[in-house]
């Protein structure tokens, strides 16, 4: 009986310690005035960041990549020139990302829920693209190749929890290609130069 209590107590402390050790980063979006919103990101770990703001068509309206490691980031976005519509702000940090949707209408901004995702890892090895992705929802994942907005090729990567694939791009001509990995939640983009 004493051993059982000790095991249960130790297990409770272990679970509590894990909960404190894996603190999720925070991203708040606050409507500050008229068509302006403050995006504030904070993480317990410093890493290079990629900040992307896209519109409803998936077009990139704002993009910034830092080389230095940051544990926080703040920026005020002015939507008066962009106009009413739906936007998505995403901060990539390490192999993870945090995203929020924004709806701008009549100088009011409504902020959606926070989504935490794992980002795919892309690595070119000659003319072969290695893709590694942690597919949390176990839904179908697709990989499409575009050049100058034209669809060149596509493939299903599967529904496995962990996806490790090598895609042969040797039949493509020399140039720059946009690689888009699509999961249940979003499109993850990578530029491949052949």
FENDA-V532640 format. One record per pair of residues at least 24 apart in sequence whose ideal C-beta (glycine too) atoms are under 7 Angstrom apart, sorted by the first residue. I is the first residue (numbers start at 1). GAP is how many residues later the second one is. D is the distance in Angstrom with one decimal. If there is no record, write none. Layout:
i: {I:I}
gap: {GAP:GAP}
d: {D:D}
This chain:
i: {24:25:25:27:27:27:27:29:29:29:29:31:32:34:34:35:35:35:35:35:36:36:36:37:37:37:38:38:39:39:39:39:40:41:41:41:42:42:43:43:44:45:46:46:47:47:49:49:49:49:50:51:52:53:53:53:54:54:55:55:56:56:58:79:92:95:95:99:115:117:117:119:120:120:122:122:124:127:127:127:128:128:128:128:129:129:129:129:130:131:131:131:131:132:133:133:134:135:135:135:135:137:139:139:141:141:141:142:143:143:143:144:145:145:146:146:146:147:147:152:169}
gap: {92:68:73:64:71:73:87:60:71:73:82:78:44:46:73:43:44:45:69:72:40:41:42:40:65:72:36:38:35:36:38:50:34:31:32:50:29:30:28:50:27:26:24:25:46:47:24:42:43:44:42:40:38:24:34:36:33:34:30:32:29:30:129:25:27:24:26:87:70:68:69:69:61:68:57:68:68:42:43:67:38:39:40:41:38:40:50:63:36:32:34:36:50:32:30:48:28:25:26:28:48:47:44:45:40:41:42:40:24:36:38:36:32:34:31:32:34:28:30:25:25}
d: {6.2:6.6:5.8:5.9:4.6:6.1:6.3:6.6:5.4:6.4:4.6:4.3:6.6:6.9:4.6:6.2:4.2:4.1:6.5:5.3:5.6:6.8:5.2:5.3:6.6:5.0:6.7:5.2:7.0:5.4:6.4:5.5:4.9:6.2:4.4:4.8:6.8:4.7:5.2:6.0:7.0:6.6:5.9:4.3:4.8:4.7:5.8:6.0:6.8:5.6:4.0:5.4:4.8:6.4:6.0:5.1:6.7:5.1:5.9:5.7:5.5:4.4:6.5:4.6:5.6:5.2:6.4:7.0:6.2:5.8:6.9:6.1:5.0:5.1:6.6:4.2:5.9:5.0:4.1:6.0:5.4:6.9:5.6:6.7:4.5:5.7:6.6:6.1:5.4:6.9:4.9:6.5:6.7:5.4:4.4:6.5:6.1:6.5:5.7:5.6:6.3:4.9:6.5:4.0:6.6:6.9:5.1:4.6:6.5:6.7:5.2:4.8:5.5:5.9:6.7:4.4:6.6:6.2:5.2:6.9:6.2}
